Amino acid sequence: MFADRLKFISEKIRAASARSPFKSKQAVRLVAVSKTHPPESILEALENGVTVFGENRVQEAKAKILRLPTRCHWHFIGHLQKNKIRQALPLFELIHGVDSLAIARDIDRIASETGLFPKILLEVNVAGEQTKFGFAPERVHSEMKELRQLPRLQIEGLMTIPPPAASPEGSRKHFVALRKLRDTLEADFALSLPELSMGMSEDFEVAIEEGATLVRIGTALFGDRSGKTWRPEEPDSLDD
Ligand SMILES: *Cc1c(COP(=O)(O)O)cnc(C)c1O
């Protein structure tokens, strides 16, 4: 049952945050990753007190957002394509995966055209995997000056997706690396980056021990998503 899974996870979040030496003043926030799951599952989560949902496709998210109460808060956790920025900006309260200076510039430009001040996290590829999206750690440092000059962007912190690990402990060094990079950036640029989005179903407790403020949990809350997709029965007339 959803309520049981949520209770189990909430207890683990609370315990991990109690033992973390890096916990922030603000409580760790759960982002319930609802991608592929239907609006009814999201509604059930909402009725159980979950209010923040993570989606990784703009079209799918938009269709769900239109079908759910406005008290849902939506975070974009995927790779944002340039041609989806205009649609995405008004829908999401936080964009977790801003992964290059080029996309940051595009977001800033479109935000200024549409009168918005988007909150974003910079996605960092801490393990240096060639195939993955994200800033290389030295790049986020060398490009921070330019990133900060983008007047519309509110850079709230950093996000990472570590490479698959055999055990949760295997991810710890990547979470440590993200936290340390955040500390370095704060010191070198005299800025505040309070949010660290790290940790998923398998490793969120380790992430919280290392200072996560946002954990993105899908499978452990909503169940397996292999082979699942969700599409609206009636296409939205608002879609273009
Ligand atoms: C799908 C996804 C998650 C959730 O993963 P689970 O292992 O199901 O908890 C978290 N973060 C991102 C970026 C994702 O795409």
Ligand as a Chemical Component Dictionary entry (heavy atoms), coordinates in Angstrom:
data_LIG
# 
_chem_comp.id                   LIG 
_chem_comp.type                 NON-POLYMER 
_chem_comp.pdbx_formal_charge   0 
_chem_comp.three_letter_code    LIG 
# 
loop_
_chem_comp_atom.comp_id 
_chem_comp_atom.atom_id 
_chem_comp_atom.alt_atom_id 
_chem_comp_atom.type_symbol 
_chem_comp_atom.charge 
_chem_comp_atom.model_Cartn_x 
_chem_comp_atom.model_Cartn_y 
_chem_comp_atom.model_Cartn_z 
_chem_comp_atom.pdbx_ordinal 
LIG C1 C1 C 0 13.696 8.221  -12.413 1  
LIG C2 C2 C 0 14.563 9.146  -11.657 2  
LIG C3 C3 C 0 14.653 9.078  -10.247 3  
LIG C4 C4 C 0 13.926 8.038  -9.410  4  
LIG O1 O1 O 0 14.580 6.815  -9.452  5  
LIG P1 P1 P 0 14.145 5.596  -8.500  6  
LIG O2 O2 O 0 15.319 4.701  -8.525  7  
LIG O3 O3 O 0 12.935 4.978  -9.123  8  
LIG O4 O4 O 0 13.873 6.148  -7.155  9  
LIG C5 C5 C 0 15.444 10.008 -9.614  10 
LIG N1 N1 N 0 16.122 10.949 -10.294 11 
LIG C6 C6 C 0 16.062 11.052 -11.633 12 
LIG C7 C7 C 0 16.841 12.117 -12.316 13 
LIG C8 C8 C 0 15.295 10.149 -12.358 14 
LIG O5 O5 O 0 15.255 10.255 -13.695 15 
# 
loop_
_chem_comp_bond.comp_id 
_chem_comp_bond.atom_id_1 
_chem_comp_bond.atom_id_2 
_chem_comp_bond.value_order 
_chem_comp_bond.pdbx_ordinal 
LIG C1 C2 SING 1  
LIG C2 C3 SING 2  
LIG C2 C8 DOUB 3  
LIG C3 C4 SING 4  
LIG C3 C5 DOUB 5  
LIG C4 O1 SING 6  
LIG O1 P1 SING 7  
LIG P1 O2 DOUB 8  
LIG P1 O3 SING 9  
LIG P1 O4 SING 10 
LIG C5 N1 SING 11 
LIG N1 C6 DOUB 12 
LIG C6 C7 SING 13 
LIG C6 C8 SING 14 
LIG C8 O5 SING 15 
# 
